[in-house]
Amino acid sequence: MNISRRACALTLIAALASLSLAPSAVAVTAAKKAAVALPTRAQTHIYMMRGLFGVFSQGIDALAAELNQTGYQAEVYDWDGWEQVAALIVQRYQDGHRGPVVIIGHSLGANAVINVANSLQAQSIPVELGVTFDATDPGQVPDNVAVFINFWARDGFGQPVAAVPGYTGQLQNFDLSGQPGIDHTSIDSLDQFHQFVITRLDDMTAN
C-alpha cells in the first residue's frame, strides 16, 4: 500500500501521537498481546545497515544501542557487507532460529536492506519488518517482507520505495520533503522516528 505525500504526513502524525496512549488503550493492547503467543525481544534479531563509509549513519548506531538496552538483539553492519548479513541470517535460520527477522538501514544501507530481503526470499526466509531511512536507489520490496516502512525526503538523495507486483504485505512511504531539520544526513538520527520504529517492534513482540 503506497500513501500520498499528504496522507503520508497525516499517517505519520497520527502514528507518533499514538506513542502516548491513554491508560485504557495501553490495557487493551496488553490484553491483545497476552492472548497471542508473541516472540520475545531476545528472539527478535535486528540487522542494522550503515551508509557510506559507516560515518554518515550515526543514527543507526544510536538506534541499535537503544534497542539492545531494551532487550532486542541488534547488530550493526556496513552497507557493503549485506551478502555476509544475508548469509548469517540463513545460517541462523538453518540452526533453528524462528524469531522475527528485522532489517533496518540508512542511505546505501537502506538499499542494502532490500538486497538482503531479496537474498532471503530466494531461501524462503520471512522478514517481519524492513525499515529504510532515505534509500537512494532501492530495489523492489520482495514478497517475503511482511511490513516495510520507508522514511525519505526529496533532497537529492532519498527515493520512495515500491514493491514487486502482487505484493501482499504492508508498504508505507513517509515523504518528509521540506520538513525543517530533516535531510539525508539527519533523517536516521531523529528520535521521533526511532520511537516510531521501537513502537512497531514492541507491538509485535512480548516485553
N, C-alpha and C positions, 0 to 999 in steps of 0.2 A: 504494500500500500504506500504510494507516494503522496506527499502532502504539499499543497501550495505554500508559497512563502508566508502569506498572511495566516493561513490555517496553521502552519508550522509554528509560527511565533506564538499564537494563541495556545496551541497544544503544549508548548514548552512552558509558558507562563503557568498554565493550569497544573502541569506536572510538578513544577518547582513549588507551587503553592501547596500541593498535596504532601510535601515533605513535613509540613506542620499539621498533622492530622489531629482532629479532636479526639478526646479520650474514647468516645463511643466508637469512632471509626477504627481506632487502634485495636479495640477489643474485638470488633468484627473481623478485622484482618487476622488477628491472632487466632481467633476461633476457626477460621477457614484453614489456616496453616496447620492447626492442630489436627484437623480432620483428614489431612493428607500426609503421607509419609514422605516428607521432603528431604533432599540431601542436606548434609551439614555444610557449614562453611569450610571445614577442613577437607571435605570431599570435593570441594569446588576448586578446580585448577584454573588459574587465570594467567594467561601468557600475554605479556606487555611488550610492545614493539616500539622502540625509539626511532626517530627520524635520522636525517643526515648527520654523520659524524658522531651521533649519540650525544651531542651537546645542546641541541635545539629543542629537546623534548623533556625538559626538567619536570614538567607536569606529570609525565608518565611515571617517573621515579617517585614523585610525591604521592601519586595515587596508589602505586604499588605498596609504598610504606604504610599508608593508611589502611589498605586492605589487609595487609599482613598483621597489623596491630589489632584488627578486629576478628582475626581467626581464619581468614581466607589464605589460600596457598597461591600467592602471586610471585611471578618470576619475570625479570626484565631482560630483554634481548635487543640487539641491534637489528635494524630492518633487513640487512643483507644476510642475516642468519636464519631467515624464515624456513629454509629447507631443513635445517637442523631442528628447528622448533617442531615442524610437522613430523619429522622422524621420531622425535621424543614423544610426542602425543601418541603416535601409532604404537611405539614400544610400550608405553604405559597402558594403552588400551589392550594390547596383547597380553600384558601381565595381569590384567583383571580390573583396571580402573574403569568404573562405570559412572562416576560422578560427573557433574556438569563440566564441559569444556567451554571456557570463555576466552576470547581473543580481543585485545584492545591495542590500538596503535595510533600514532600521530604522524602526519606528513608521509614520508616514504614508508614509515612503519604502518601507517593506515593502509597503504596499498598492499603491504605485506600481509595484513590481516586476511585479505581476500585470497591472496596466494596460498596461505596456509589452509584456509577453508576449502579451497578447490582441491588441494592435495588430499585432505581428509575425506572429501566427497568421493574420491576415487577408491578409498578404503572403507566406505560406508560407515564412517565415524561421525556421529552428530556433533554439532556445535550449538550449545544452548543460547549463547549470546555473543554477538560481534559488535564492537563499538569502535568507530573511527573518528578522529579529530582532524579535519581538513585533509582528507585524502586528495592527492594531487593527480593521480592517473589510475583511478580504481577500475578493476575488472568488475564483472557482474557477480552479485551475491549468488552463491550456489544453493541448491535445494536443501542441503543438509543443515543450513543455519536457520534456527527457529525464529530468532529475533535479531534484527540488525538495525543499529542506530548510528547515523552519521551527523556529526556536528560540523558545519562548514560555513565559510564566508567567502564571498566573491571578491577576493583581494589579490587576484593574480595567481593564486595557488590552489585554493580549495575548489572542489567539484562535488556536485550531487552524485549519489550512488544509485545505480539501477540493479535490478535483479534479473536472473535468467527468465526467459518466457515460461509462464506457468508456475512461477514461484508461489508457494502457498504459505510462506512464513509472514512475519510482520516486518516491514521495512519503513523506517522513518528517517527523513532528511530534514534536519533542523537548519534552515537557512538563516544565518546570523549576520548577513551582509549589512554593513552600515551601522551596526551596533557599537556604541562607544567602548573603547578598550578591548575590542576583540579583533585580532588579526592572526596571521599564520603562526607567529611565534608565541602568542599568549593563549590561544584557544584551548590548549590542552592543560593549562595551568589554573583555570578559573574554578574556584571552589564550588560554585553553584552547579557546574557540570559534573564535578566529582561526586557531589552529593546525589545528583540525579542518577548516576551510574550505580552508586552504592545502594540506593533505594531499590533500584531494579534487581540488584543481586540479592538484597535482603528479602524481597518478595518471593524469590524462587528457592530460597534455602531456609533451613531451620537454624535458629540462633544458637 
